[in-house]
Every structure is written in C-alpha cells, then in structure tokens.
Amino acid sequence: MEQLAQFYAVYGSVINFIGINALLALSLNVTLAAGMLSLGNAAFAGIGGYTAGVLTVHLKAPFIISLCGGTLMAGLVGLLLGMPVLRLKGVFLAMATLAFGEVVRIAAVNLDITGGAEGLTGIPNITQTWMIFLALALAAYFLAALRRSRIGWGLVSIREDETAAACLGVDITYYKVVAFTIGAMMAGFAGAMYAHLNYLITPRDFGFFIAVDLLVYNIVGGTRVWYGPILGAALLTALPEILRGIGVAAGPIRLAVNGVVLLLVILFLPNGLASFFTRWRPAAAKAGRPERI
Amino acid sequence: MNLLAQQLVNGLFIGSVYGLFAVGYTLVFGVLDILNLAHAAVFTLSGLSAVWMVQAAGMSIWLAFPLATLLAGGLGLLINAAAFAPLRRRADSQFSGLISSIAMAIIFDAAALGLFGARSVRFPAGTVTVHVWQIAGVTITSLQVGIVLVATLLMVVLTLFLQRSRTGKAIRTVAENERAAMLLGVNVSGIIAFTFFISSALGGAAGVLYGLYFDSLAPDMGRAIELKGLAVIVLGGMGSIPGAILGGLAFGLSEVLTVAVSGTSNLRDAVAFTVLFAILLLRPSGLLGRGKLREA
C-alpha cells in the first residue's frame, strides 16, 4: 500500500494526464467512427477549458457549473460549426477544422478575458484523479453503448459507404452533426477538467500539434474498439516516462525513440494496439481502399 | 503609400518562399492523395544543414544550396521508403500514411536537434553579398531578388518538366490513375519515389531560402510554415501546382497587408485562416482546383 502511495506521488501527474488525454482521444473517436477526420477537437477542449476557467475566475462559479458550462459551450460551438463544415470530406474536412482550431487559438491569444498568450491563471485546482477516471469510465461505457445503438450502426455505415448509407435511409447530415457535437462536448468536458487540474491554461495547450496528437492516440491504439484510443493515449503519454525509467536520456534520443515507436506501431500493427486483444474478420481488414477516380 | 508599396514587395518575396514550399507539398498530394506531414521537417533539416555546410565546412553558398537541396531529396526517398511505400496497399492508407509521416517528422526533428542543437543559427555574415537598391522609395535587396529568381526558376523548371518530359508525363499519369499507369507500363513505385525526391528537394530549397531571407534558422522553424503550407495548398486547390504558387503569393501578401492595416502582428494568421475556412466552405476545390470534390 505504501509503495502504491509512493508510486502515485511520483507518477500522479502522468496518471492524470493519461486520463485527460484518453478522454480527448475518445472524443475524437466518435467522429472517426463515422470516417470523419476532425482536427478541431483540441480547439473544442480549449473552448471548454477557457469557458470553465472564465466562469470560475471571473464569475466565481462553482466547480460543477464551470464543468457544465465548458461542456455545453463546446457542444454549442460544435453544433454551429458542424452544420456547415460536415458537407466536406476527408482531407478537406481536416483542413476546415484545422483552420477553425487556429482561429480559436489566435482568439485566445488576442482576447483579454482569456489572459492572452500567457494564458489564464488562478483556476482553482479541484479535479482529482478519481474524477478523471470516473469520467473516462463513463465516457468509455457511453461510447461502447453508442456503438451498439442505431446511431452507432448509422455512423459505421457512413464510414463504410456514405452513398449506400444514404440510399438505405440513413439521415447522413443528422448523424454526422450528432457525432460531431457529442465529440465536441466530450472534448470540452476534458478541457474543463484539465483547466481545473492544471491551475493554468495557455493557448499552446490546445494548438494544432495537440490535435494531431489526438489522432495519433487513436490510430496507434486502434479506432474500431472503444478501448483503442485509451490504450494509445496511455502508451504515448507514458512513453517519455518509460523511456526515462529505462535510462534513455532526455532530448533528441528520446524524441527519436518516440518517433520510431510510432512508426513501428503503424507499420506492423495495422489495427493499432487493440489488435493484440481482438481478432479481426479478415474481410474487414481487406475491404480495400476505394478505387480512386 | 510608400509603406504600403514596401509591404506589398515584402509580401511578394516571402510569398514566393511559401509557394516553393507548398509546391512540394501539393505535388505529393496530387500524385498520392496523401498529405506528407514530414515535409516541414525536411525544410528545417535542409536549411540547418546548409548553414552547417557554409559555417563548419566552409563551402560557398552556391555549393551548399544545391547540396542541401539534394540532401532534402534524399530525405524524401527515405520518407517514401520507410513511411509510405509499406502502407500503400492498406485499406486506411490515408490515415495511417498521415501518422507514419508524423513519425518521420518526429525522427527528423530529433535528428535536427541532435545534430545542430536547439539554438537558432544563421548564415555567417557575407555568405551572400547584399546590394541594397532604392526604387521609387521602395527598398529592395539583391538577396530578395535572388530568392524570387531562384524560386521562380525552380517552379518554371518543374512545370516544364511535368508537361514536357517523359518522366513528368508519367508522374501525371500516376496522379490521374495508378492502375491505368501500371497497365501502360509505367513503373509506378519508381515514379512515386521520384515524386517524393522532387517534392522534398523543393521543400529543402525553400528551407535554405527561408533561412537566408529571415537570417535565422531554428529546429522548430518548420512548425510555423507547416500550417501555412497546408493553408496555401488548400487555397490554391489541392494538387494544383500553379494554384500552390498563387496561393503562396496570396498568403504572403495577406500576411503583410493584415499587419499594415491593423498595425499589429497579432491578427496576421487569424485573417489567413479565416480566409482559408471561408474558401473551404464556399469553394472547396480551391481557387485553381479541378472543380470536383475528391472522395475521402
């Protein structure tokens, strides 16, 4: 027990960040499940985090209001953004959400209420480890249930073949906007938790490279099962610590090993780390890349 | 008025570097429909190695520039062999290719940090002799003119190469339809590797020119241009080479004009990305795109 306490004292912050990153990765997984590549989820986390921070710091709102406010604000922005943007596909959707993310980041740098480039400080530290992991468990359960629901199958059908899904009466736009908004709300919630964990949030915490990290967690972990993104986030968040533990010095070497691990996972585990736990139907793996016209 | 003219001229110079960077980006996208996110890392590594060649190895910039460009091309071959070729037959090659190129970018960034250190460096004074001209109240340096000339030359050569030469035609065939190209006897994997070589060489050349223009190179300089490059190729139309050139110039001009109009540099990128967002919604194929939305 004492060893456990000691372990927590040393690695508590890494454990917390694993939880937050896993929540963020799950939020992206909702949209990926429908084949939509969004690079806006870091920005949604930023909206949630800043809303929660502003509610607490400037309006003295209690923790629970601040969390709900962050979640709802991100969801609202997600809904408003989703309706025009989700007509785009593939790389174009990624670009549009990327541009949106940059605008949000620049707004956070330039507004007074967000504290500018130095960020918003003085957010009370309320988030506890158990809250993060309770939220993560609920989110994972929710996603697993969503996948088995009518909406979940609708999203999978959109990913596999959008035209065919539309012909079979799947309301494409509605399903996409629902998935996008759910993802935005989860990201906003994770951002709000992060704001109350870290005391300080800055625009850099929610930039383009964080959005890319979320995608990396999903692909490395495996996008097709609910625990894939969690595995990816856990491995990649802990990797720098693991490398330090086995004596890889900081700096360029550790960075390089990080990159090599990522490359090896992508090359040799096509369905991510989750493929250690699941047997895939060969047909699903072979359902080839659509013929380019 | 003079200030505005000066800003326009500056925008033109920096825009030509953006264009050169984006042409390499868009070339790979046009052929493979895949974004190579390691492009910015090649840009950085090539710029930094050019500084090393001039400073430590004592080469003239006229030798270091082509050498760094060739080195960048070699890195492109490496990216293709390690990150893209093994994934080509996979169902989700768009996503996994994106990730493996990120992995290569991390490895290259680590190499840049390990080889050249984290501090920002610059070309030694006198690497290029700079003349300063005053034309109608606008200051132009010979360095700026040289950068535009080199960038234009490279883009013209690339365009002629793609339109006239047999290899260039093969590249365009592969871009249009891989299977048909194979049936016509084109060595598809060879052509793809060669495309990566050209693309990265152009990105590397842009890195050297960028370093000369701003007189400062750091291991993280690729990060700033990576997003701008993406914006430029969307603006011009994904896969369109003249579009990337025009997009680069437009982006450079919009940057300096925003600064000139608003008086601060804070909003510089905001305007650019708002324009990008609007273009995606109103005209997703870009300014010079092929007028069709590619399937995801």
Contacts between the chains, C-beta under 8 A, distances in Angstrom:
chain1	res1	chain2	res2	distance
A	35	B	296	6.6
A	37	B	95	7.0
A	84	B	281	5.5
A	85	B	280	7.9
A	85	B	281	7.1
A	88	B	280	6.3
A	88	B	281	7.9
A	88	B	284	5.9
A	88	B	293	7.9
A	89	B	293	6.8
A	89	B	294	7.9
A	89	B	295	6.8
A	89	B	296	4.0
A	90	B	94	6.9
A	90	B	294	7.0
A	90	B	295	7.3
A	90	B	296	3.1
A	91	B	29	7.8
A	91	B	33	7.8
A	91	B	35	6.3
A	91	B	94	7.6
A	91	B	238	6.9
A	91	B	296	7.7
A	92	B	234	7.5
A	92	B	238	7.8
A	92	B	280	6.1
A	92	B	284	5.3
A	92	B	293	7.2
A	93	B	296	7.8
A	95	B	230	6.4
A	95	B	231	7.9
A	95	B	234	4.9
A	95	B	276	7.2
A	95	B	280	6.0
A	96	B	277	6.1
A	96	B	280	4.4
A	96	B	281	7.1
A	98	B	227	7.4
A	98	B	230	6.8
A	99	B	231	7.1
A	99	B	273	4.5
A	99	B	274	7.6
A	99	B	276	4.5
A	99	B	277	4.2
A	99	B	280	6.9
A	100	B	277	6.2
A	102	B	227	6.6
A	102	B	269	6.5
A	102	B	270	7.9
A	102	B	273	4.3
A	103	B	270	6.0
A	103	B	273	5.2
A	103	B	274	6.0
A	103	B	277	6.9
A	106	B	266	7.5
A	106	B	267	7.4
A	106	B	269	5.7
A	106	B	270	4.3
A	106	B	273	7.3
A	107	B	270	7.4
A	109	B	266	6.7
A	110	B	266	5.1
A	110	B	267	6.9
A	110	B	270	7.5
A	208	B	227	5.9
A	209	B	223	7.5
A	212	B	37	7.7
A	212	B	102	6.3
A	215	B	95	7.7
A	215	B	98	7.2
A	215	B	99	7.1
A	216	B	99	5.8
A	216	B	102	6.4
A	219	B	95	5.9
A	219	B	96	6.4
A	219	B	99	4.7
A	220	B	99	7.4
A	251	B	113	6.7
A	251	B	114	7.5
A	252	B	110	4.5
A	252	B	111	7.3
A	252	B	113	4.2
A	252	B	114	3.4
A	253	B	110	7.3
A	253	B	114	7.2
A	255	B	106	6.2
A	255	B	109	6.5
A	255	B	110	3.8
A	255	B	113	6.7
A	256	B	106	7.5
A	256	B	107	5.5
A	256	B	110	3.7
A	256	B	111	7.1
A	256	B	114	7.4
A	258	B	106	5.8
A	258	B	110	7.8
A	259	B	103	4.9
A	259	B	104	7.1
A	259	B	105	7.7
A	259	B	106	3.3
A	259	B	107	3.8
A	259	B	109	7.9
A	259	B	110	6.3
A	260	B	103	7.5
A	260	B	107	6.5
A	262	B	99	6.9
A	262	B	100	7.8
A	262	B	102	7.0
A	262	B	103	3.9
A	262	B	106	6.7
A	263	B	82	6.8
A	263	B	83	6.8
A	263	B	100	5.8
A	263	B	103	3.9
A	263	B	104	7.0
A	263	B	107	7.3
A	266	B	87	7.3
A	266	B	96	5.4
A	266	B	99	5.1
A	266	B	100	4.6
A	266	B	103	6.5
A	267	B	86	5.5
A	267	B	87	7.3
A	267	B	100	6.9
A	270	B	90	6.0
A	270	B	92	7.8
A	270	B	96	7.2
A	285	B	91	6.8
A	286	B	91	7.1
A	287	B	91	5.9
A	288	B	91	6.0
A	289	B	89	8.0
A	289	B	90	7.3
A	289	B	91	5.4
A	289	B	92	7.6
A	289	B	93	5.9
A	289	B	94	7.9
A	290	B	295	6.3
A	291	B	179	8.0
A	292	B	33	6.6
A	292	B	177	7.1
A	292	B	178	7.1
A	292	B	295	7.7
A	293	B	295	7.3
